[in-house]
């Protein structure tokens, strides 16, 4: 059992165990562990009983424990004392005269690129490369313990051309005292390594999974023993005097100063040179030169100039900064870390690049900041000049000042507002949308007359693909302002709008400030896209509430971003928002915007858009011309009716692109054949495409993967060339094409089916409505109006009313109201009083995967029930919408235009609407009203009269419309 030593006995133990101070007392806690790990079979245990006692005492005082410590998910490994075995107490290892440390003949290599480990010093090495990570996992750690701690730290040195690609021939054998790091989300470790002695790399005996080299231990330089060696003694005295000056210049107090003074005065010369070389700032080649010096004289001659240069730099900094205590503390802070054995990597030189801060100051002055912002920026710039560049806050403050200098505080883009040209741009870019274009022209006209208009915030609401975003681009083009799109879909953090506090790591300004920094002017057109898809409020705040200050003209002239911390004027920014639905936009936010509805297009409008805009665009993108391929209006109408069902034109554009691709393949095949090829002599028409298209599809299935891989290789090879030069459109020989095709190729019905396949959408309403208990209703959706078929059946049972089709509570209540009205008027409808006895009624809305709700299906449900109970069929060309009451009054509904457009697309000729919706017919295009008969009703009796061929004479329209008494 080892006796416990008191504190005053520890110094005596050190003197007995290490009388020459070959081990630096400053690093004793780490080096004691190194002795334990390097002892092999334990010959050092026989040095003296006091050495063993001190080792155990040091382990109790300086090592946390022998197990792993976990903190914040990081793993921390510590060296543990090896147990002594019987073999440790026998053999030559017990020789008390054996005092040197024996290094193994082969050591794993820890390759570093920007650091040098010197004997006697301790550094932290970040492990980032794959081989170094394999070294930590395979050789150093097992579970939560260090199983092997002796490694060779070798530096990669640059060659004559400055390329770092070779290992330095001399490295340092060291002991891994500690391993810290984490395994998630990716492995990242840091090693605390203590240098022991120099070694020479003889050969690399292993490359994978980590390098292992055969090494030769280099003998330490002996201490100076002869007094007559005056030259070496004088050099050493000068070196110790310079080291003492360095200590006097450092503003260090407490135990750090005493340890450093003791090291300078007591450590032998061979250790003192390495110690000072590890403390002063030097370049990588200079440190490697110190490492290569094997004798004391050369080592001191190399290290002394580095020490003197460091002293001069400290004197210059002290003279320049005077008695600024905070600055002095910052200068020596890296030195304190090094005294604790943790030197910061990549320490920049003491002097800072004054030209860098001077350039930043000039940029801030050129930005013409407001007085308040200029005062704050200059204050932060003054802090930056006094701050050492290695301080973590330096980069954060520099990034902040870069943002301040880059923002357009006074820079504006000149406006070119011309109403006549704006009308031309809107008409050229958008077909239809007369109401929307009229409102945009009104806004531009007021701005032209007044010169400045704060607000309003325009919000275009409509289904996807109707041109909301392109309208915003047209506004920017008309005004001559830069355009920037900011997508808000899925944003659930208010800091994305307002920015983060600069105190957080990775803080960034809000997206509004970032957008202004990108466009470099303070009056851009900023599109807030998908504003209805903002995330809901939660632990990260409410992004919708954060937008209130941005979009309020009475507040946004002093908008304060949390990161910027200075008021910025947003009053000159033209905000344009887009949304698909108003139901998800917060009411306070909606109140700050002027809503402009952008409904879907009619069939005729889609045909004209396809003919005038989409087809020319697709022809150009696919390398074709109108002389080669044409689509008639009838063909475009066929594609719209049978292959698309949408309010916008995005699917139509994709279908037109598919048609162009089919023609492009045939044209490319002809052009790739030799001119005299006999296989291409046949003149083909559009109807001959089917066989070739099918053959191409079959061949494509077998070669799909190979073609994709080859395409990726071709794209990667030509990527740089494509950036430098824009590819030119190759000239197509029409005369050569005419030898094989009849030009222009005009798509017909057969070609459309060959390319696009069988029709996707068919009307089929006539067959479905030709039975009793079925009627057609109209519904509104965020993507436009939809035609909805309602079905009902009656069977024996006692379940009452059964509703299916994923109906909402409002629609379920409408069904109950309709059934109550039918029961109340059973005699008028010539039904039996107990017509529901022992029967159950099943009401179904097809497309059950889609949720449905709303009161507008009331008249449709009632018509279905009357048709079912009276066994009469509803007219197949009639659709209806409207809300009903228990007294049979038909109330108005919304989405009239979208519903009429849906009925028109479906080919229905009659639509029943509430009479109160007559005012909404003004928004419906005239061509739709000319082809669809609108029947305005006030009561259920009028609905039944219009829905059935012979009507219901017994059901009169005795119900009068409700009038307001206000």
HELIX and SHEET records of a PDB file:
HELIX    1   1 UNK A    7  UNK A   17  1                                  11    
HELIX    2   2 UNK A   25  UNK A   27  5                                   3    
HELIX    3   3 UNK A   28  UNK A   38  1                                  11    
HELIX    4   4 UNK A   43  UNK A   46  5                                   4    
HELIX    5   5 UNK A   49  UNK A   62  1                                  14    
HELIX    6   6 UNK A   86  UNK A   89  5                                   4    
HELIX    7   7 UNK A   92  UNK A   94  5                                   3    
HELIX    8   8 UNK A  130  UNK A  135  1                                   6    
HELIX    9   9 UNK A  136  UNK A  140  3                                   5    
HELIX   10  10 UNK A  230  UNK A  249  1                                  20    
HELIX   11  11 UNK A  255  UNK A  266  1                                  12    
HELIX   12  12 UNK A  269  UNK A  279  1                                  11    
HELIX   13  13 UNK A  284  UNK A  292  1                                   9    
HELIX   14  14 UNK A  296  UNK A  321  1                                  26    
HELIX   15  15 UNK A  325  UNK A  339  1                                  15    
HELIX   16  16 UNK A  354  UNK A  366  1                                  13    
HELIX   17  17 UNK A  371  UNK A  386  1                                  16    
HELIX   18  18 UNK A  392  UNK A  406  1                                  15    
HELIX   19  19 UNK A  419  UNK A  429  1                                  11    
HELIX   20  20 UNK A  434  UNK A  450  1                                  17    
HELIX   21  21 UNK A  468  UNK A  479  1                                  12    
HELIX   22  22 UNK A  495  UNK A  498  1                                   4    
HELIX   23  23 UNK A  511  UNK A  519  1                                   9    
HELIX   24  24 UNK A  531  UNK A  533  5                                   3    
HELIX   25  25 UNK A  543  UNK A  551  1                                   9    
HELIX   26  26 UNK A  556  UNK A  558  5                                   3    
HELIX   27  27 UNK A  587  UNK A  591  1                                   5    
HELIX   28  28 UNK A  603  UNK A  609  1                                   7    
HELIX   29  29 UNK A  610  UNK A  614  3                                   5    
HELIX   30  30 UNK A  615  UNK A  621  1                                   7    
HELIX   31  31 UNK A  633  UNK A  643  1                                  11    
HELIX   32  32 UNK A  650  UNK A  672  1                                  23    
HELIX   33  33 UNK A  678  UNK A  680  5                                   3    
HELIX   34  34 UNK A  686  UNK A  688  5                                   3    
HELIX   35  35 UNK A  689  UNK A  702  1                                  14    
HELIX   36  36 UNK A  704  UNK A  717  1                                  14    
HELIX   37  37 UNK A  719  UNK A  724  1                                   6    
HELIX   38  38 UNK A  734  UNK A  738  1                                   5    
HELIX   39  39 UNK A  749  UNK A  756  1                                   8    
HELIX   40  40 UNK A  765  UNK A  769  1                                   5    
HELIX   41  41 UNK A  809  UNK A  824  1                                  16    
HELIX   42  42 UNK A  855  UNK A  857  5                                   3    
HELIX   43  43 UNK A  858  UNK A  870  1                                  13    
HELIX   44  44 UNK A  896  UNK A  905  1                                  10    
HELIX   45  45 UNK A  915  UNK A  923  5                                   9    
HELIX   46  46 UNK A  926  UNK A  931  1                                   6    
HELIX   47  47 UNK A  940  UNK A  947  1                                   8    
SHEET    1   A 8 UNK A  69  UNK A  71  0                                        
SHEET    2   A 8 UNK A  74  UNK A  78 -1                                        
SHEET    3   A 8 UNK A 170  UNK A 182 -1                                        
SHEET    4   A 8 UNK A 150  UNK A 158 -1                                        
SHEET    5   A 8 UNK A 106  UNK A 112  1                                        
SHEET    6   A 8 UNK A 212  UNK A 217 -1                                        
SHEET    7   A 8 UNK A 188  UNK A 206 -1                                        
SHEET    8   A 8 UNK A 122  UNK A 127 -1                                        
SHEET    1   B 5 UNK A  69  UNK A  71  0                                        
SHEET    2   B 5 UNK A  74  UNK A  78 -1                                        
SHEET    3   B 5 UNK A 170  UNK A 182 -1                                        
SHEET    4   B 5 UNK A 150  UNK A 158 -1                                        
SHEET    5   B 5 UNK A 164  UNK A 167 -1                                        
SHEET    1   C 2 UNK A 141  UNK A 142  0                                        
SHEET    2   C 2 UNK A 145  UNK A 146 -1                                        
SHEET    1   D 5 UNK A 483  UNK A 487  0                                        
SHEET    2   D 5 UNK A 525  UNK A 529  1                                        
SHEET    3   D 5 UNK A 574  UNK A 579  1                                        
SHEET    4   D 5 UNK A 457  UNK A 461  1                                        
SHEET    5   D 5 UNK A 593  UNK A 597  1                                        
SHEET    1   E 2 UNK A 559  UNK A 560  0                                        
SHEET    2   E 2 UNK A 567  UNK A 568 -1                                        
SHEET    1   F 2 UNK A 629  UNK A 630  0                                        
SHEET    2   F 2 UNK A 745  UNK A 746  1                                        
SHEET    1   G 7 UNK A 801  UNK A 804  0                                        
SHEET    2   G 7 UNK A 839  UNK A 845  1                                        
SHEET    3   G 7 UNK A 784  UNK A 796 -1                                        
SHEET    4   G 7 UNK A 774  UNK A 781 -1                                        
SHEET    5   G 7 UNK A 878  UNK A 880  1                                        
SHEET    6   G 7 UNK A 910  UNK A 914  1                                        
SHEET    7   G 7 UNK A 933  UNK A 937  1                                        
SHEET    1   H 2 UNK A 883  UNK A 884  0                                        
SHEET    2   H 2 UNK A 890  UNK A 891 -1                                        
END                                                                             
